Amino acid sequence: MSKIYFFRHAQASFGEENYDELSNKGKLQSLELGKYLVSKKQSFDRVYVGPLKRQQHTFEVVKKVYDENNMYMPEPIMENGLLEHNGHKAMEYMLPNLIKTVPYVKELVEQINANPKRKKANGLLVFQYFLDEWVEGRTDVAGVLPWKKFRQEVKKGLNKILNDTGSGENIAAFTSGGTIASITAESLKIRDEKRVVALNFSHRNTAFTSFFYSKNELNLFGFNELPHLEKGMITFV
């Protein structure tokens, strides 16, 4: 029986021009994750990392902690199937139209304009509304990978990892919340896409979700675990 850990990246720069950068808090979260894994003497036979900078940077900080403690960490295998969905980009394109056509979205945006402190909270509510529409295929955005295609790419990446996993191995994968939600849905055979999105929103930065893998069966063991962060360090975006 093998165990596979999927780590969500640390906090990125939500609301900034380049989201795909770790925030200062995100760098500290990655450091705490590395320290925790080292304290548990957690070893890995292989490590996979997704194509995004925030995923790679999270791994790099963790690996540095391993190196500083003379513990072996395998060189990462880049896996494009550990990508994240492009819901943020799709929403950026669609937001002007949503403001015009959806009263709920218009009200949330007006609240932000009146009180900039509501930017993050209301922004997440708008994003959640959009994702519910997008994952159902009711909104397509040219040039953005559709949700259905994203789910297919994640499944392909997961199958590659599983096919390479031998008996009794420990595997790590550094990826994103939507990706882990998609993989969890595959394991639990969830077919309601809105429920998959709901799993996405529950994921915390640097939390890990783990599975046992044996006889071609992927069974959920732990979900969204975060033993290495104190309350003030916990973030969702």
FENSUL-V639613 format. One record per residue. RES is the residue in one letter. SS is DSSP state (h for helix, s for strand, l for the rest). Layout:
RES/SS  RES/SS
This chain:
M/l  S/s  K/s  I/s  Y/s  F/s  F/s  R/s  H/l  A/l  Q/l  A/s  S/l  F/l  G/l  E/l  E/l  N/l  Y/l  D/l  E/l  L/s  S/l  N/h  K/h  G/h  K/h  L/h  Q/h  S/h  L/h  E/h  L/h  G/h  K/h  Y/h  L/h  V/h  S/h  K/l  K/l  Q/l  S/l  F/l  D/l  R/s  V/s  Y/s  V/s  G/l  P/l  L/l  K/h  R/h  Q/h  Q/h  H/h  T/h  F/h  E/h  V/h  V/h  K/h  K/h  V/h  Y/h  D/h  E/h  N/l  N/l  M/l  Y/l  M/l  P/l  E/l  P/l  I/s  M/s  E/l  N/h  G/h  L/h  L/l  E/l  H/l  N/l  G/h  H/h  K/h  A/h  M/h  E/h  Y/h  M/h  L/h  P/h  N/h  L/h  I/h  K/h  T/h  V/l  P/h  Y/h  V/h  K/h  E/h  L/h  V/h  E/h  Q/h  I/h  N/h  A/h  N/l  P/h  K/h  R/h  K/h  K/h  A/h  N/h  G/h  L/h  L/h  V/h  F/h  Q/h  Y/h  F/h  L/h  D/h  E/h  W/h  V/h  E/l  G/l  R/l  T/l  D/l  V/l  A/l  G/l  V/l  L/l  P/l  W/h  K/h  K/h  F/h  R/h  Q/h  E/h  V/h  K/h  K/h  G/h  L/h  N/h  K/h  I/h  L/h  N/h  D/h  T/l  G/l  S/l  G/l  E/l  N/s  I/s  A/s  A/s  F/s  T/s  S/l  G/h  G/h  T/h  I/h  A/h  S/h  I/h  T/h  A/h  E/h  S/h  L/h  K/l  I/l  R/l  D/l  E/h  K/h  R/h  V/h  V/h  A/h  L/h  N/h  F/h  S/h  H/l  R/l  N/l  T/l  A/l  F/s  T/s  S/s  F/s  F/s  Y/s  S/s  K/l  N/l  E/s  L/s  N/s  L/s  F/s  G/s  F/s  N/s  E/s  L/l  P/l  H/l  L/l  E/l  K/h  G/h  M/h  I/l  T/l  F/l  V/l
